[in-house]
Amino acid sequence: MAKSKTPAKRARRAEENRVRNKAYKSRLKTAVKKYENSLQGGDVETAQKSLIAATSLIDKSVTKGILHKNTAARRKSALAKRLNTLAK
């Protein structure tokens, strides 16, 4: 552990951020899994709703600094592409 106050505070903040980011990434992964399960079921309506929810979480993760904006764009594009192939 750090000996002086400033590095100790940095370590505490880093741990808080790590736990928060881990929880948010877990929520994001769960939303994507729900979307993939709805795609497997073949229900386009449910898949669209779950895509909107997953896309919203991806966008929020960019604003919170959890994901990079290009990573988010790539993930959203891949998810939408899979829905579009199902809809055809």
LOPA-544670 format. One line per 8 residues: number of its first residue (from 1); their letters; for each residue x, y, z of N, C-alpha, C. Coordinates in steps of 0.02 Angstrom, whole numbers. Example, Ala and Ser with C-alpha at 12.3 -4.5 7.8 and 13.67 -1.06 7.14 Angstrom:
// residues 2
1 = AS = 660:-284:390:615:-225:390:660:-165:390 ~ 642:-112:354:684:-53:357:645:2:394
END
This chain:
// residues 88
1 = MAKSKTPA = 42:-59:0:0:0:0:44:62:0 ~ 18:116:-26:56:178:-31:67:208:39 ~ 124:243:45:142:271:110:114:341:121 ~ 111:381:69:86:449:78:13:453:58 ~ -17:511:72:-89:518:63:-111:517:-10 ~ -75:552:-53:-97:559:-122:-98:492:-160 ~ -44:453:-158:-48:388:-192:-99:341:-161 ~ -109:347:-96:-159:305:-62:-229:322:-88
9 = KRARRAEE = -242:386:-95:-307:407:-121:-315:384:-193 ~ -262:389:-233:-265:367:-302:-282:292:-305 ~ -252:253:-261:-265:181:-259:-337:167:-240 ~ -363:205:-192:-434:196:-173:-480:212:-232 ~ -468:269:-264:-510:290:-321:-506:240:-379 ~ -445:214:-391:-437:165:-445:-477:102:-431 ~ -477:81:-368:-516:21:-350:-591:34:-357 ~ -614:92:-336:-685:109:-344:-705:110:-417
17 = NRVRNKAY = -663:141:-459:-677:144:-530:-676:74:-561 ~ -629:32:-540:-625:-36:-567:-689:-75:-553 ~ -713:-70:-492:-774:-106:-472:-834:-79:-511 ~ -839:-13:-518:-894:18:-554:-892:-3:-628 ~ -833:-1:-658:-826:-19:-729:-843:-93:-740 ~ -823:-135:-693:-837:-206:-698:-912:-219:-697 ~ -947:-185:-652:-1019:-193:-648:-1053:-169:-712 ~ -1030:-114:-739:-1061:-87:-799:-1048:-132:-859
25 = KSRLKTAV = -987:-159:-864:-971:-204:-919:-1012:-268:-914 ~ -1025:-290:-852:-1066:-349:-842:-1137:-337:-866 ~ -1165:-278:-850:-1232:-261:-874:-1234:-260:-950 ~ -1182:-233:-980:-1178:-228:-1052:-1175:-298:-1084 ~ -1135:-342:-1057:-1130:-410:-1083:-1196:-446:-1076 ~ -1231:-436:-1021:-1296:-468:-1011:-1346:-444:-1063 ~ -1346:-380:-1078:-1392:-353:-1128:-1377:-382:-1197 ~ -1313:-390:-1213:-1294:-418:-1278:-1315:-492:-1281
33 = KKYENSLQ = -1307:-528:-1226:-1327:-598:-1225:-1403:-605:-1234 ~ -1441:-561:-1203:-1514:-562:-1212:-1532:-550:-1284 ~ -1496:-504:-1316:-1507:-489:-1386:-1491:-551:-1429 ~ -1435:-583:-1415:-1416:-642:-1454:-1466:-699:-1444 ~ -1492:-706:-1383:-1543:-758:-1371:-1607:-743:-1409 ~ -1626:-679:-1413:-1686:-662:-1451:-1675:-673:-1525 ~ -1614:-665:-1549:-1598:-680:-1619:-1604:-755:-1632 ~ -1580:-795:-1584:-1585:-867:-1592:-1658:-890:-1594
41 = GGDVETAQ = -1700:-856:-1557:-1771:-873:-1557:-1805:-855:-1623 ~ -1777:-809:-1659:-1805:-790:-1724:-1859:-738:-1720 ~ -1873:-711:-1662:-1925:-660:-1654:-1894:-592:-1668 ~ -1914:-562:-1725:-1885:-499:-1747:-1904:-442:-1700 ~ -1966:-442:-1677:-1991:-388:-1634:-1952:-385:-1568 ~ -1944:-443:-1536:-1907:-446:-1473:-1834:-428:-1485 ~ -1806:-451:-1540:-1737:-436:-1557:-1726:-361:-1566 ~ -1773:-328:-1597:-1767:-255:-1606:-1767:-219:-1539
49 = KSLIAATS = -1812:-239:-1494:-1815:-207:-1428:-1750:-219:-1389 ~ -1725:-280:-1392:-1663:-294:-1355:-1603:-261:-1388 ~ -1605:-251:-1454:-1552:-214:-1487:-1551:-141:-1465 ~ -1609:-111:-1458:-1614:-42:-1435:-1586:-36:-1364 ~ -1602:-84:-1321:-1577:-83:-1252:-1501:-91:-1251 ~ -1475:-138:-1291:-1403:-149:-1292:-1367:-89:-1321 ~ -1394:-59:-1373:-1364:0:-1404:-1363:58:-1355 ~ -1416:66:-1317:-1418:119:-1268:-1364:110:-1215
57 = LIDKSVTK = -1354:49:-1191:-1302:36:-1141:-1233:47:-1171 ~ -1224:29:-1234:-1159:40:-1266:-1144:115:-1270 ~ -1195:154:-1290:-1186:226:-1294:-1171:257:-1226 ~ -1205:234:-1175:-1193:260:-1107:-1123:242:-1083 ~ -1099:184:-1102:-1032:165:-1081:-978:209:-1112 ~ -993:236:-1171:-946:282:-1203:-944:348:-1164 ~ -1002:373:-1145:-1004:437:-1109:-973:431:-1040 ~ -975:371:-1010:-945:361:-944:-871:344:-948
65 = GILHKNTA = -845:336:-1009:-774:322:-1018:-756:250:-1009 ~ -804:205:-1014:-790:134:-1005:-768:102:-1070 ~ -800:123:-1125:-781:99:-1192:-757:158:-1234 ~ -713:143:-1281:-692:193:-1330:-747:201:-1382 ~ -753:260:-1411:-809:272:-1457:-805:228:-1519 ~ -745:213:-1543:-739:170:-1602:-757:98:-1586 ~ -740:76:-1526:-759:9:-1504:-835:3:-1500 ~ -867:55:-1473:-939:55:-1468:-972:54:-1537
73 = ARRKSALA = -945:94:-1582:-973:96:-1650:-966:28:-1684 ~ -910:-5:-1674:-899:-71:-1704:-948:-122:-1675 ~ -958:-120:-1610:-1004:-168:-1579:-1076:-156:-1602 ~ -1097:-93:-1603:-1165:-77:-1625:-1176:-98:-1697 ~ -1126:-88:-1739:-1131:-106:-1809:-1139:-182:-1817 ~ -1100:-219:-1780:-1103:-292:-1784:-1171:-318:-1760 ~ -1197:-288:-1707:-1262:-310:-1681:-1318:-294:-1732 ~ -1315:-234:-1760:-1367:-215:-1808:-1363:-257:-1872
81 = KRLNTLAK = -1303:-274:-1891:-1294:-315:-1952:-1326:-383:-1942 ~ -1320:-412:-1883:-1350:-477:-1870:-1426:-474:-1871 ~ -1454:-419:-1846:-1527:-410:-1848:-1550:-402:-1920 ~ -1513:-365:-1960:-1532:-353:-2030:-1532:-418:-2070 ~ -1485:-463:-2056:-1484:-527:-2092:-1543:-570:-2071 ~ -1564:-564:-2008:-1623:-602:-1985:-1687:-575:-2016 ~ -1691:-509:-2023:-1751:-478:-2049:-1763:-493:-2122 ~ -1710:-509:-2159:-1718:-523:-2230:-1751:-588:-2246
END
